[in-house]
C-alpha cells in the first residue's frame, strides 16, 4: 500500500468508510464511554506480516497474515477496563463501550490532557510488504544456503529467515484528539552449523530495523551476515571449557547491552517502581551505579527497531536519561503510571497489539560511552572473561538477580585475549553489577536490530546498545575445574 499524504489519512482509509465505522460515531462512542474516566483511548490497528523460513536447503514455512482490530480502554485511578475485538464496526465498538464504561461508573475523574503533538516521523510509512517481492525473498534464502556451504566445507546445516510487517495505528481520545502512525519492521536472520571430527557448533546473526527490505537483503549485507555466523561457529568449534568462579569480566559493545536491558532496564520501568516491586524502588536521586555510568532509553533514533514516532498511547517518544553519572534520574513511564506518580509520561506506553493494554516498556536502551579502549581493559585483567555475544538469559525484577549465557566468549590470561570458551554463564545482581563498572569504552555500538522483549505475556521489538565495559567481578558459571 502506498504512503498517503499523512499517517492520519492512510489510517482513515483503513479504519473508516467502507469498514462500517464512521469517524464521528466512533468519536461519540469513545467520549461517552470515557465521560467519568481519568484517562483512556480507542486503539485501532491494522497489520500485515510475512515470514519465510529456510532450513537445511528447503523452505520449511512461508506465511502471510493480515489482522485488524481495536482495543478500548477506560482508566480510573489504578483500575483499567479493557475490551477488544477483531471487528472494527460501530456495533462492536458500542459493545466494548458498555464493558469499559462500567469501570468508571460512580467515578468522577478529571480527563487527563492529551499527549503533546509532534510533526516528527522517524521512519518511512511505506509498506515493505507492498513490493512484489515474496518470490524474490524466498529465492534469497536459497542463495544464502548455497553461499554459506560454499564458504567452508565444514558447514553441514544452514537456517535462514526473513520477517516483515507493516503496522498502521490510530489512537482516538475522548476530547477528539486523533494520532496515527505507520510502522514498517523487517528482519533477517541466519544460523550456520559446522562439524569437525564429530563435534558440531552453531553461529548465528541477524539484522533489521524500521525500513524496507532493501537495507537488509542486498548481497553485500546478507553475505557479510552469513560470514559472521560462520565465523562464530568456527570460533566455538575451537573452544575450550569455560572457567568457573568470581572474576573480572569485560563485556563487548553492542548486543551485550541485552544484559543491561534485562538486568537493569526492566527494573527502571514505572509500573514496577510505583508498586515498589523493583530493586530500584525509592532510590530516585541516589547513586545506584559507578561514576561514569549513564544510561538512556531513546525511542527517537531514526529507523531503529525499538524506535517509535509515538507510543501506543499517542505520546511522542523521547530520550529519557535513566541514570546519569551513576545517579538515578528518571523511570520509563506510560500515561497511567506517570499520572499516579506525579511525573511526566516519557513515551514508553507500549502494547503488543490491539488485544493488549499498554504498559511501560523499553524502546532502545543504551549505556553511553567513556574514555577507555578495549586494549586498556584487557591489559588490566590478570585472569577473567571477555564476553562478546550473548544468548538467552533470565532476571528477577524484584531482586535484580540475573543469569545469562555467553554465545561467544574468550578467556583473558595475563592481560591478553586467550582461547574461546564454551558454556560460560554470567551470574549476578543488576544493582550490584552497576557498581562494579570500572572502565567504560569509547566504542558505543547498537545491536543489529533483532531484539524482542517479553513482559507480562506481551512481546515488543526493542533495541539495546553499550560500549565495551569492564566489571570488577561477576560470578562465571562454567565447566572447567
N, C-alpha and C positions, 0 to 999 in steps of 0.2 A: 504494500500500500504506500502511495506517495505521501510525502510530508506536506501537509497543507500549510496555510499561512501561519497558523499558531497551533500549539498543542490543544488549546481550548476548542478551536474549530474542528480539529481532527477528532477529538473525543466526542464532541457533539454529534458528529456524523455516525459514530459507533453506538452511542447510547440512546439517542432520541429519534423522533420522527417515526420511521418505519418499524422501529423496535418497540412500539407500543408504550413508550413512556414520553410524556410531554414535559419539557423542562419547567414550565410554570407549575404544572401539577406536582412534579417532584419537589420543587421548592416549597410549595404549600404544605405538602405532607411532612417534609423534614421540619419545617417551622412549627407545625402543630405538635409533632412528636416530641420536640425538644423544648417546649414552651416553659417548663418548670425545671429544666436541667441546668447544671453548671456548664456543661460542655457537651460536645458530640458532633457527629458528622455522618454524611452519607458517602460511602466509598464505592465508586463504580470502577470496575476493572474489566479490561479485555486483554487476553494474552494468546499469542501464537508461539508455539515452541516446536522444535525438532531435535531429534537425537539420532545419530548414526554411530554404531559401534562395530568395529572390525576386530576379530580375534583369530589369530593363527591362520591368516590368509583368507578368511571368509567374513562376509558381513553377517554378524550374529543377530543384530536387530537394527531396525530403522523405523522411526515413527514420527508422525506429525500430529500435533494436538492443538485444538482451539478451545478456550474457555472464556466464559463471560458471566459476570455475576455482580452482586452488590452486597455490602455489609452496612447496616445502620446501627449506630451506637448512641446511647444516652449515658452521660456521666453525671452522677450525683454524689458529691463528696468522694469517698473511697470506693463507691459502688458503681459498676457499669452494667448496663443492659445491652445485649448484642443479639442481633438477628441477621441472618444472611440467606441468600437464595441464588440459584444459578439461572433464574429467570428475571430479566430486567423488564418489569412491567408495572403499571400503576396498581394493579390488584395485588401483586406480590409485595410491593413497597408498602401498601396500606396494611397488609397483614403483619409485616415486620414492625410497622409503627405502633400497632396495638401492643405488641410484645414489649418493645423498649420503653414505651411511654409509661408502662406500669411501674417502672423503677423510679420515675420522677413523680409518681402520684403522692400528693401531700408535701412534696419538697418545694421550697421557694428559693431556688437558686438564682444567681445573677449570671447571665450568659457571659462567658469569657470572651474577650476580644479576639477577633480573627487574627491569624498569623500575618505578619508584615508581607507585603507583596514583593516580588522580585522579577526583574527582567532577564536574569541570568539564565543561560542554557549551557550546561556543562558537557553536553554530548549531542550528537545529531539525532533527529527524530525519525530518520529513515529506518524502515523495517529491513533488517538484514536478511530476513527470510523471503522478502519480496522478489529477490532475484530468481531467475530460472536456473538455479544452480544446484539443486538437490542431487542430480545425477553426477555433476562435477565434483561435489563434495564426497560422494560415495567413491568415485574413481580416485580421488586424492588419497583416501585411506589405503587403497591398494598400492598406490605409489609409495606411501610411507613404509608399508610392509616390505616391498621389494627393495627399497633403498636401505633399510636397516639391515636386512640379511646380506646385502652386497658389501656392507661396511666391514663385516667381520664374520669369519666362518663359524665362530663360536655362538652366534645368535641362533637360538632354537625356537623362539616364540616372540611374536610382536602383537601388542594390543594397542589400538588407537581409536580415538573417538572425537567427534565434533558435536557440539551442542550450541544451539542458538535460540534466542527468544526475543520477542518484541512485546512489551507491556505498555498498555495505554491506561492511564488512570485519571479520574476526575473526582475531586473532593468537593462536596456541596455542604455549606453550613446554613444554619437557621437564619442568619442575617442576610442571606442572599449571596455571600461570597462564594465564588467558584474558582478552584485552582486545578490545573491539569498538568500532566507530564507524560512524555513519550520516552520510553526507556529501552534501548537496544542492549543486548548482552550476548556475547559469543565466547566460546572456549574451545581449545584444542588440547588434547592430552595424548601422550604416547608412553608406553612402557615396553621395555626390552628385557628378555630373559636370555642369559648366556649360560653355557655349560662348558666345563673343562675338567677332565679327569673325574667325572661323576658328580661334580659339585655345581649346583645351579645358584645363580644370583640374579636379582632384578634391579633395574634402574628405571626411573620414571621422571617425567617433567611435563609441564603444561604451560599454557599462556592464554590470556583472554582480556576482555575489557568491555566497556560500553561503546562499541563502534561496530563497523561492518566486518564481515569475514575477511575482507581484503587485507586487513592488517595482521592476520594470523595464519593465513594459508598460502601466502606467497612462497615459492620454492626456497628462497633464502631463509625464510623464517622457520618453516617446518623441518627443513634439513638440519638447521642449527639445533632445533629442539631434539630431533632424533639422535644427533651426535651426542648431545648432553645426556640423554637417557642411557645410551650405550656406555658413555664414559663412567657414569655412576655404577652401572652393572659390573664393568670390568674392575673398578676400584674395589667393590665388595667381593669380587672373585678372589682378590689377593689379600683380603682382610684377615686379621688375627683376632683372637678372643679379646673382648673388651675388659679393661681393668675394673675393679670394684673398690669402692671406698670414698672417703671425703677427699676432694682435690680441687685445685683451681680449674675453671672451665672458661674457655674462650668460645663465644658464640659468633658464628658468621653473620654477615649482613643480609638484609632482605627477608627471605622466607622464615628464618629462625625467629623473626618477630611474632610468629604464631604462639611462642611460649609467652611473650608479653601479652598478647591478646587474651589467651586463656587464663593465665595465672594472675593477671593484674587487671586487664580490661574489664572483664565481667564484674569484678568487684567494685568498679567505678561507675556502674550504671545506676541511675537514680532510684529505681524501684527497690533494689536490694538495700540501699542506704536509707531510704525512707522507712523501710520496715526493720532496719537495724540488724539485718542478717548478713551484711558484708563484713569482711575483716577490716575494711576501711571506714566503717560507720563511725561518725562522731569525731573524725580526725581532720576536718576541714581547717586549713591554715597551718597545720602542723607538719613537721618534717617526717616524711614516710619513705624517703629514698636517699641515696647517697648524693652529695653535692655534684652538680653537673647533669643529673638525670632530669630531662624534660620530655614529657610525653604529651602528644596531642591526638585528638580524634578529628580528622579533617575529611568532611564529606564533599569538599568543594574542588577536589583535584580533577581537572578535565579528563574524561574518557576512562577513569579508573573503575574497576569492578565494584568497589564499595561506595562510589560516589552517587549522590542524588541531587538533582536540582532542587527539589522539595521532598521532604519526607512523606510518609503515608498519612500524615495529618494535615499536610499543606504547608508546613513550616519550612522555610529555606534552610538548607544545611549550613553548617558553619565550621570554622576551625576552632575547636574548643581545647584550650590548654588545661589538661587534667592535672599534670604535675609539672611544676616549674622550679628548676634548680633544686629538686628534691622535696619541694613543699606541695602539699595537696591544695589545688586551687578551685577545681570545679568537677561536678559529676556530669555525666551524659543524661539528658532529660527528654522525655516526651512531654506532652502538654499536661496530662493529669498529675504526674509526679512533680513536675515543676510548680504547678499551682498549689499543690498540697505542701510543698516545701518552701514556698515563697520565693522562688528563683525563676530565672528565665528558661524557656524551652529552647534547647540547643539544636533542634532539628534532627533528633535521634529517635523519633517515633516511627517504628518500622513494623511491618506485618508481612507474613509470607504470601498471603493472598486475601481476597475479599472474604474468605471464610474465617479469618482470624482477626482478633483485636490487636491494635498496635501496642507496643511496649518499648521501653528504652533499649536500643541496640546500637552496637558499634557500627561505624562506616569504614574508614581507613584509619587504623590506629598505629601510630608511628612514634618511635623514640628518635629525638633529634641528635645530631652529631656532636662530637667533641674534638679533641686535639691530638689523639694518639693514632699511630699507624699499626697495622697488623703485625709488622715485624717487631715493633716495640713490645706488643702484648705477648707474642710467642716467646721472645727472648727473656721475658720476665718470669716465665714459668719453668721451674726445675722439672716437674712432672705433673702432667694434667691431661685434659681432654680438649680437643678442638672440634666442636660440633658445627658442621656446615649445613646440613639439611635435617629436617625433622619429618617423622611420620605422624602417627596418632598420639593422643595424649588425653589425660583426664585431670580435672581440677574440682576441688570442693570450694564453693563460693564462700561459705561461712568461715572456714578455717584458712583458706588460701593454699592448702596443700595441693601439689601437682605431681604428676608422673608423665614424662614424655619420652618417646623412643626416638633415637637418632638414626636416620636412614643413611647418613654419611658422616663419619667422624674419624678423627685421627688421634693417635697418642702423641703427646708432647713430651719429649725427653731432652733434658739439659738445654732448654731454650730453643729446640728445633722441632719442626714437624716430623713425626716418625711414621710408622706404618698405619694403614687404615685399620680400624677396629669394627667388629660386628657385634651387635647385641647390646649396645650401650643404651642405658636409660638414665634420664636425669630426674632426680627426686628432690623435692624441696618445698618451700613455702613462699608464695608470691610476695607478701610484705617483707619477709626476711631477705629474699633474693634481691629486692630493690636496694637494700642497704649494703649489699656485698659487691656492688658495681665499683670497680677500682679504676678501670680505664675505658674510655669511650672513643671509638674511631671517628675519623673524618668521612668515612665512606658510606653515608646513609644510602640505602637502596630499598626499593619497594619490591614486594613479591611479584611474580609474573602475571598474576591475575586469575587465580584459580580457587580462592578461598570461599568456603561456605560455613557459616556459623549456625550452630543449633542452640536453641534456648526455649524451654517450655514447649517442646514439640514443634517449634517453628524453625525453618531454615531460611536464611537470607544471605545474599552474596556480600562478602566483606573483603577488605584489603588489610595488609599488615606491612610493617617496614621497620628497619632499625639499622644502625651502623654495627660494625664489629664491636663486641663488648668483652671485657674480661671481668669475671666474677671471682672473688677471692676463694670461694669454696661452695661446691654443691655435692650432694651425695650421688655418686655414679654407681648405678647397678650394672654389673657385668658378669662375665663367666670366668674370667681369669682369676687364678688364685695367687 
